[in-house]
Each structure stands twice: as structure tokens, then as C-alpha cells.
Amino acid sequence: MHQSPKQILKQYWGYDDFRGLQLPIIESVLAGNDTLALLPTGGGKSICFQVPTLIKGGMALVISPLIALMADQVMHLQNLGISAIAIESSLSTFEIKVILEKAIDGKFSFLYVSPERLQSPQFLDYLPDMPLSLVVVDEAHCISQWGYDFRPSYLNIVEIKNYINAVPFIALTASATSIVRDDIIEQLELKNPSIFSQSFYRKGLSYSVIPTNSKINTTIDILKQNDGSSLVYCSTRKQCREVAHLLQLQGLNTDFYHAGLTKEERQNKQQAWIQNKIRIMVCTNAFGMGINKTDVRNVIHYNIPDCIENYYQEAGRVGRDNNGGNAVLLYQPGDLDQLQLLPEKKFPSINTIRTVYQAIADYLQLPVGVGQGNYYEFNVETFLQHFKLNAVTVMNVLKVLEQEGHLSFTEAVFAPSQVMFLVDKDVLFEFQKNLPAFEAITQTLLRTYQGILNNYVTIYERQVAKNARISFDTAREQLEKLNQLKIISYKPQKETPQIYWLLNRAPAASLTINFEQYFARKKNYEERIAAMLNYTINTTECRSRLIGSYFSDKQTQRCGICDNCLKNQKTIFNANDYKKIQTVILNSIPANGIELSNIIQLFTSIEQTVVHEVIQQLIEAKKIHMNNLQKIYKF
């Protein structure tokens, strides 16, 4: 007899109840329905396919565009004792073959792959024999050219239906307009799908937009007046470093994060922030995806995002524990002008596209008619210096080439170390007799890694060192020496951007661009920019409603706590009214403090938003302060 969804949830995750629409979505999947689920950031999307897969048995094929997110989810599942694996681009053909054979044998409950992997002949050979019970399309908005992150490789997902038995599909996204939702259903050929859409309203999340002449001073004021774990989103790596440094000079516990750091640096910084060893992380949008941290109190956007979808996702990292928080967008007048110029930059001229395409081919020394299905290392900095091209232009052209289906670019791909023996066992035996110092490490490699005599396999130097009972430094030195002696081929780990060629390289002059779709996407982007501009400069409408309206969410109620709602409240209460409320609050705070909820209960006849505003005024006047547990004290 199958366990119930709640029993699975309790067994693996330790929770007693599901949140929001999770249970209805799970029941839809268990009933065998195609399902489209739109859940906000932090809504627990992964639970919606992980629980039904564990109940049904078999394996879920999870398609995701985000390498880091795949790795995090696999690690999380493995830590829960659930069998899961991801096929990453850094793996050798042999290692992928081993994974696919294990998948056929039912060794995994979850197999994570990128959409590009679905086009691999090797993968398609094994796909029909996999014991699939569910196909999961994560970040499903990527399938629509009308979405904010269109990826053409997603359009090929539907083709796997020709290789597998009829199993349900579930498509998941955190943010999609009504047009994008319809496109997801059409492109994935979902049959009579059950559609679930959770309201975009976030209780306790206070949105505000602040025009300022000094973003750094405003940021410092916000972070000093509002306790708790915080994120400051910046648009460039350089800006991340500079803002973090200025915050540190103010005594604020701050670090910075961007995709240009090494994998180890990123992991260390991320863990320090999650564990509250670092209070404030200044970051690009490379940070936060897939991180389950519930006690974030402040998200500050130092620059205006180019669409509401991105802003909503990033701001939505505030207050997932339902204890509220602040999402603040800062801007200067010049920022609005820069935002309006973005469509021309994001959609370069056809001549510019062809020039950059030719330069990429020259850099990779890739002749016409080859390249399809291959990954190539692409050092952006070296490329820019050599061809004297503008970084923003190149990145925008890469995005266009990806959307036109020519290639895909991944900014930071971690490639673990790989080793293959170049000699047979007889030669190796003689080598060990003559140089016994290398016996421990060569025997460890042979015992630990299947297929290493004939294939490249991924190794981890620290594990090799531990098994061989030698130091990490000694292991690295011996591996390099064995490589020099041509006993092994050793490729040390690296982290470098990669370009994957979806089609063979074409002559630049005849590069195929679908002009009609290209300019339609540009027009759609201009509309998204206009919506973001409207959100930024609107000073009257509730910001939660503005966001909900953009996503066609008719359930969104007036929040009462955004900057615009609070301005409207001021017309009802005069200065004397506010003073009376302040006096009551100050007289109600004992020496050992008082819970915020108890303060709110003192004012049953007054809207909570007014009480919140008065509390904020008292905090700014340094008459009271509030800690992370929402407890208020007098100064």
C-alpha cells in the first residue's frame, strides 16, 4: 500500500502539513494529469513533483536550465536519503553512459538534465528504456519567446514524447503572464492540464520605491534602521564589490557574491550568509536561486531590473517565514533614461550580430560546417581584449544567438578533475616496481574509479588523497608527475565559461535570423520595460496590486503596507492622531521588551498599516528598536 503525501512529507522533510497549493498539485500529478503550476518564489515548487514521484515509484526526469540549481537539488535529495543524480556537461561520455545504464536499472528516483541534453543521440538511445513515471519541466517560462528568459532549447522538450510511454508532465514556474501560460501549454502539448496559480500577493511584504541622490547613503540608512538578514542586488560585479566595501566601512557585516568567483568561494559565501555569519550579501542576480532561507528581512535593489518578473522573484526572497520584511527599489532620474535605452542595446543590429558571431568562430578556430553538439571553452575577458569588442554588446549578441537556436552560452561551468590511464596493466605494474612511491595513488585510482583504464573519469583529489593515505598536496603533485610521465592523462578541475554549438558554424554573411520573431521579441521587451517603468514611478496605486495586475492575478488585495498605501493612509490621520498612537506604544513597552504582535493588538480600531507606520517612525527617530524576532525595545 502506498504512503500518503503527508506521510512522505513527514518522513523525508519533517513537515506536518503542505503549504498553499502544494497538496492539490500533488494530487493532480498522482491522478495522472498534465499539470501547470505557477507558484511564487519560495512557494515550494520542488515538493510538488518530488512527493508524487516517491509515492508512484519509478523515476522523474527533471529538466532544468540552471546548473547550480540542479546540483543543489540533487545534493539536498541525497542528503535526505533519496537517490538522485544530474548529468552535467563536465562529465565524460563514459561517465554519462554509466549514469544512463543505472537509470535504466531503476537506481535513481530523480534524473536531472539540461534541455540541451535531450538532443544528445546518446541520451535518446537510453531514454525509451527508462522507468519514467513523471516528466518535470522546471522554469517552464523559458519555453515561451514572450517570456523574460526565452531559451530555444526548451522548444525541443516536447519531442521526447516520441521516445517514451505516456506519462504525465508537470510544468513549473514562479512568474508567467497569461500569454506565457498559454504558450507553455501549447509548446509542451499538455493535454487538458490542471492549472494551479497561487496569488502573487505576499502577506507582510512591504514594497517601496525611493528616488534618491545618494543610493549608498539610502542603503546604509535602510540597513541600520531595519535589522535582519539582507540582500542588496547590484547590476555589475564591480558595483557589488564597491557597495560591499562601503557598507563594511560603516561597520555593517557584509560580503559580496557574483558568478565570477570560484565555485569554492561562492559556496563559502553562500553558506556564511545562510548560517547568518554574514548579515548582508551584496550580489548580482546570480545569487539566491534555489536557496531556501526563510528569515530574510530586507531586499534592496540598487538598480532597476528590466522586468517585473525578475523584480518579483528577487524581492520575493523576503519574509518566507511569514514574519514580513521590506523590498526596496532605489533609483536616480538618470536610471529611468537608461532603462528606456535598453531595448536598443538588448537587440543589436543584424550587422553587429554577424560581426560578433564571426569573431567567436575565429576565437575558437572553428571552420564553417562543424561544431554542432560540442562544448568549447570561452574566456570572455580574453575574447574582448583580442577583438576589442564591448562587453555588453557581446553578451547581448550571445543571448540573441541563443534565442535564434545557434548556440548556448553558460557563464560559469565547473569542470571537476578528470583522469584516464594511458598505459595497460602490464606497463603500470613495471612502473610501480621501479617507482614504488606512486603505487598507493595508482592503486587507489584503479580501485576507486570504474573504467579509468580506457576512459576519462571524474576524480576528486581530496578523496583520492584520503583513500591513498597521503596529503592533498602530495596527491596533486603525484597526479601532475604521472601526467608528465605519460602514465595518465590528468585534467585538473577548472571553472570557465562555455559555448555549446546547437548548430554547425555557418558563414557569418548567411547567418539565419528570423527577423519577424526577432522584432516581435524586441517589441515584447519594450512592453516589459514600460511595465517596470510604470511600477517605479507610480506613486498612488498599491504596489502588490500593480504586480498582481501585471500577472493577471485578480485575487491580489490591497496590501496596506507599501509606500503608496501608507501615503494614502496619511490623509485619514492627522499629526495629533499619530502622536497619540506613539504615546500609547511607548508607554506599553516594558524594560524586557514586547512582541510586535502584542503592540498591534492594542489598536483594534485602527488599521494595522497605520500602526506599522508609527512604529517605523519611532524606529527612525531612535526611540525604539526591533530585533530579528520582531520584539520591540525602548532605547
BELLIN-V336367 format. One record per backbone hydrogen bond with DSSP energy under -1.0 kcal/mol. NH is the residue of the N-H (numbers start at 1). CO is the residue of the C=O. E is the energy in kcal/mol with one decimal. If there is no record, write none. Layout:
# BELLIN-V336367
nh;co;e
NH;CO;E
NH;CO;E
This chain:
# BELLIN-V336367
nh;co;e
8;4;-2.2
9;5;-2.6
10;6;-2.4
11;7;-2.6
12;8;-2.4
13;9;-1.8
22;19;-2.5
25;21;-2.1
26;22;-2.5
27;23;-2.7
28;24;-1.9
29;25;-2.1
30;26;-2.5
31;27;-1.5
32;29;-1.7
33;28;-2.1
35;169;-2.5
36;194;-2.8
37;171;-2.9
38;196;-3.0
39;173;-1.7
43;40;-2.3
48;45;-1.2
49;46;-1.2
50;46;-2.3
51;47;-2.0
53;49;-1.4
54;50;-1.9
55;51;-1.6
56;52;-2.9
57;53;-2.3
59;131;-2.4
60;109;-2.7
61;134;-2.4
62;111;-2.8
63;136;-3.2
64;113;-2.3
70;66;-2.4
71;67;-2.3
72;68;-2.3
73;69;-2.5
74;70;-2.6
75;71;-2.3
76;72;-2.4
77;73;-2.5
78;74;-2.6
79;75;-2.2
80;76;-1.1
81;78;-1.5
82;77;-2.6
85;110;-1.9
87;112;-2.5
91;88;-1.5
96;92;-2.3
97;93;-2.1
98;94;-2.1
99;95;-2.1
100;96;-2.7
101;97;-2.3
102;98;-2.1
103;99;-2.3
104;100;-2.1
105;101;-1.6
106;103;-1.5
107;102;-2.5
109;83;-2.4
110;83;-1.3
111;60;-2.6
112;85;-2.8
113;62;-2.7
119;116;-1.7
120;117;-1.7
124;120;-2.6
125;121;-1.9
126;122;-1.0
127;123;-1.9
129;126;-1.4
130;127;-1.8
132;130;-2.1
133;59;-2.6
134;59;-1.1
135;168;-2.1
136;61;-3.2
137;170;-2.9
138;63;-2.4
140;172;-3.0
142;139;-2.2
143;140;-1.9
144;141;-1.6
147;144;-1.7
151;142;-3.1
154;151;-2.2
155;152;-1.8
156;153;-1.0
157;154;-1.5
159;156;-1.3
160;157;-2.0
161;158;-1.7
162;159;-1.8
163;160;-1.8
170;135;-2.4
171;35;-2.8
172;137;-2.7
173;37;-1.9
181;177;-2.4
182;178;-2.1
183;179;-1.9
184;180;-2.4
185;181;-2.0
186;182;-2.2
187;183;-3.1
188;184;-2.1
190;185;-1.9
194;34;-2.7
196;36;-2.9
198;38;-2.5
205;202;-1.8
206;325;-2.7
208;327;-2.1
210;329;-2.9
212;331;-2.2
218;214;-2.2
219;215;-2.7
220;216;-2.4
221;217;-2.4
222;218;-2.5
223;219;-2.4
224;220;-2.0
225;221;-2.0
226;222;-1.5
230;279;-2.7
231;298;-2.4
232;281;-2.5
233;300;-2.9
234;283;-2.9
240;236;-1.7
241;237;-2.1
242;238;-2.3
243;239;-2.8
244;240;-2.4
245;241;-2.1
246;242;-2.1
247;243;-2.2
248;244;-2.3
249;245;-1.9
251;248;-2.1
252;247;-2.0
254;252;-1.1
255;280;-2.1
257;282;-2.0
261;258;-1.5
266;262;-2.6
267;263;-2.6
268;264;-2.4
269;265;-2.5
270;266;-2.6
271;267;-2.5
272;268;-2.2
273;269;-2.0
274;270;-2.5
275;271;-2.5
276;273;-1.6
277;272;-2.5
278;272;-1.6
280;253;-2.5
281;230;-2.1
282;255;-2.9
283;232;-2.6
284;257;-1.3
287;284;-1.9
291;288;-1.8
293;291;-1.1
297;229;-3.0
298;229;-1.5
299;326;-2.6
300;231;-3.0
301;328;-3.1
302;233;-2.7
311;307;-1.9
312;308;-3.2
313;309;-2.1
314;310;-2.4
315;311;-3.1
316;312;-1.7
317;314;-1.3
318;315;-1.7
319;296;-3.3
321;294;-1.6
322;319;-1.7
325;204;-1.8
326;297;-3.2
327;206;-2.6
328;299;-2.7
329;208;-2.4
330;301;-2.6
331;210;-1.7
335;332;-2.0
338;334;-2.1
339;335;-2.2
340;336;-1.7
341;337;-1.1
345;341;-1.1
346;342;-3.3
347;343;-1.6
353;349;-2.1
354;350;-2.3
355;351;-2.2
356;352;-2.3
357;353;-2.3
358;354;-2.3
359;355;-1.9
360;356;-2.4
361;357;-2.2
362;358;-2.5
363;359;-2.6
364;360;-2.3
366;361;-2.6
369;505;-3.1
370;367;-1.2
373;501;-3.3
374;371;-2.0
376;499;-2.3
378;497;-2.5
380;378;-1.0
383;379;-2.4
384;380;-2.8
385;381;-2.1
386;382;-2.5
387;383;-2.4
388;384;-1.2
389;384;-1.1
394;390;-2.4
395;391;-2.4
396;392;-2.1
397;393;-2.4
398;394;-2.5
399;395;-1.7
400;396;-2.0
401;397;-2.9
402;398;-1.8
403;399;-2.5
404;400;-2.0
405;402;-1.4
406;401;-2.7
408;500;-2.5
410;498;-2.8
413;496;-1.1
415;494;-3.4
418;491;-2.1
419;457;-2.2
420;489;-1.6
421;452;-2.6
422;487;-2.8
428;424;-2.1
429;425;-2.4
430;426;-1.9
431;427;-2.2
432;428;-2.4
433;429;-1.7
434;430;-2.0
435;431;-2.5
438;435;-2.0
439;436;-1.6
442;438;-2.2
443;439;-2.6
444;440;-1.9
445;441;-2.1
446;442;-2.1
447;443;-2.6
448;444;-2.2
449;445;-2.0
452;449;-1.4
454;451;-1.1
455;451;-1.6
457;419;-2.0
459;417;-2.4
464;460;-2.3
465;461;-2.9
466;462;-2.2
467;463;-2.6
468;464;-2.4
470;465;-2.5
475;471;-2.3
476;472;-2.3
477;473;-2.4
478;474;-2.8
479;475;-2.3
480;476;-2.2
481;477;-2.2
482;478;-2.8
483;479;-1.7
484;480;-2.0
485;481;-2.2
486;483;-1.1
487;482;-2.4
488;482;-1.3
489;420;-3.0
491;418;-3.1
494;415;-2.3
496;413;-1.6
498;410;-2.3
499;376;-2.8
500;408;-3.1
501;374;-2.2
502;406;-1.3
503;406;-1.7
505;370;-3.0
510;507;-1.4
511;508;-1.5
515;513;-1.4
518;514;-2.6
519;515;-2.6
520;516;-1.5
521;517;-2.6
522;518;-1.7
523;519;-2.1
524;520;-2.2
525;521;-2.2
526;522;-2.3
527;523;-1.8
528;524;-1.7
529;525;-2.4
530;526;-2.2
531;527;-1.9
532;528;-2.0
533;529;-2.6
534;530;-2.3
535;531;-2.1
536;532;-2.0
537;533;-2.4
538;534;-1.5
546;542;-2.0
547;543;-2.1
548;544;-2.6
549;545;-2.9
550;546;-1.6
551;547;-1.4
552;549;-1.7
553;548;-3.3
563;207;-2.0
566;562;-2.4
567;563;-1.8
568;564;-1.8
569;565;-1.6
570;566;-1.1
571;568;-1.1
572;569;-2.0
573;569;-1.3
578;574;-1.9
579;575;-2.2
580;576;-2.3
581;577;-2.0
582;578;-2.5
583;579;-2.3
584;580;-2.1
585;581;-2.4
586;582;-2.7
587;583;-2.3
593;590;-1.8
594;632;-1.9
596;630;-2.5
599;595;-1.5
600;596;-2.3
601;597;-1.7
602;599;-1.4
603;600;-1.8
606;603;-1.2
611;607;-1.4
612;608;-2.8
613;609;-1.9
614;610;-2.3
615;611;-2.4
616;612;-2.2
617;613;-2.2
618;614;-2.2
619;615;-2.1
620;616;-2.5
621;617;-1.8
622;619;-1.4
623;618;-2.7
624;618;-1.2
625;633;-2.3
627;631;-2.1
630;627;-1.8
632;594;-3.3
633;625;-2.6
635;623;-1.9
